[in-house]
Amino acid sequence: MKALIINEQGLHLAEVEKPVVASGNALVKISASALNRRDQWIREGLYPKIELPVLPGSDACGEVIQVGDPIDTSWIGKRVIINPNNNWGENPKIQNRDYHILGMPTKGTLAEYISVPVDRLVNAPLFLSDEEAAALPLGGLTAYNAIVNKGELAKDKKVLISGVGGGVAQFAFQFALAVDAQVWVTSGKENVIGQCVALGARGGVNYKEPQAIKSLSKSVGGFDIIIDSAGGDGINTLLEALAPGGKYVLYGATKGLPSTLNLRNIFWNQLSVLGSTMGSDQDFSDMVQFVKKYQIHPIIDSIFSLTDGVQAFDHMKSGNHFGKIVVKP
Ligand SMILES: NC(=O)c1ccc[n+]([C@@H]2O[C@H](COP(=O)([O-])OP(=O)(O)OC[C@H]3O[C@@H](n4cnc5c(N)ncnc54)[C@H](OP(=O)(O)O)[C@@H]3O)[C@@H](O)[C@H]2O)c1
């Protein structure tokens, strides 16, 4: 089968063995996969514990065409998405030490077929296209845990989604709109801010202008929840944009560590700084239910064929996207 492979020669399309279906596993014929920044980090050698070669990809929608022994034929023919969590463990709040994400060390979804444990399969929501369903798993789960669980999202809360053009951030944005929160955004792209306003955001500013974030916060009266994956020095501006008692939820650190951190602001204003990573299997199930309840369609930036997979990665690297980048075998 065809698959995207990252090895010492870099990222390329390759012909690899079709997976053999082990007992307890299902073979899924992939109709659509989606990229996450994680895949590009692995390509750039910037992810922990890289074990080459890697068949990347954590998101997919497809059809179950075979199951291993013991045979549970009930899955055959079903259109499914795959829970990218492996070994989350018993504690709903924190993952196990041997927790890992589909797409390294196990073979991922940027291929024609994948074999996964049957308990990772979830019926794809009927109202979503294959491309939309493929876009959901990793980003949807990360956003759900960050904004719904950690941020305690609720109607009328004043929410700021930082870097809304990102694959995860767009879900946080949509989840916040779904519950009738008051939503503002930041982006490095004016056109993305405009699109978000058209979709229901109350406004937005460019994160490259800290003064604009300060003015926005002042006019809003401070945010109750800020969702961010950039970190870096921007964290101080975002923490200052919170209302007293507000929550700053961080699920990434694209901009690295801050050179300073205004601790007085954090304790004096009773702020919560919350880290968030993926979510438990229960969170995954809750996220899918939430998406079904509010009929949320993931924002698809672009669709590439698997043979153009390298260009899909380059597009993610360029940062010129809004929403998910989908790859189709
Ligand atoms: N902890 C977890 O479980 C988990 C899960 C998924 C992702 N992550 C991490 O979260 C980050 C985003 O992942 P992703 O898949 O959503 O990637 P992505 O689609 O590439 O999104 C990254 C976004 O970051 C935004 N950004 C860039 N510079 C920024 C800045 N200075 N301030 C605010 N936003 C900025 C950009 O927003 P605009 O396009 O609007 O400019 C960009 O679209 C990555 O670091 C990733 O490793 C962590």
The ligand as an ORCA input file, in Angstrom:
! r2SCAN-3c Opt
* xyz 0 1
  N      -1.026     18.978     24.258
  C      -1.636     18.327     23.279
  O      -2.265     17.305     23.460
  C      -1.585     18.917     21.921
  C      -2.463     18.469     20.946
  C      -2.462     19.102     19.719
  C      -1.570     20.124     19.487
  N      -0.684     20.488     20.441
  C       0.261     21.580     20.205
  O      -0.506     22.760     20.007
  C       0.088     23.559     19.017
  C      -0.893     23.799     17.873
  O      -1.188     22.552     17.241
  P      -2.106     22.518     15.933
  O      -2.121     21.108     15.475
  O      -3.378     23.218     16.181
  O      -1.156     23.354     14.943
  P      -1.460     24.344     13.755
  O      -2.686     23.923     13.021
  O      -0.205     24.483     12.999
  O      -1.778     25.729     14.491
  C      -0.780     26.537     15.013
  C      -1.367     27.927     15.152
  O      -0.595     28.638     16.095
  C      -0.939     29.991     15.935
  N       0.162     30.852     16.331
  C       1.372     30.997     15.769
  N       2.074     31.947     16.408
  C       1.279     32.415     17.394
  C       1.428     33.396     18.408
  N       2.540     34.121     18.545
  N       0.384     33.598     19.238
  C      -0.754     32.905     19.123
  N      -0.951     31.965     18.196
  C       0.057     31.719     17.346
  C      -1.265     30.199     14.452
  O      -2.561     30.822     14.416
  P      -3.044     31.768     13.211
  O      -3.076     30.855     12.016
  O      -4.387     32.216     13.629
  O      -2.054     32.879     13.067
  C      -1.275     28.773     13.903
  O      -2.319     28.495     13.031
  C       1.375     22.850     18.610
  O       2.435     23.345     19.404
  C       1.099     21.410     18.952
  O       2.261     20.652     19.163
  C      -0.681     19.911     21.653
*
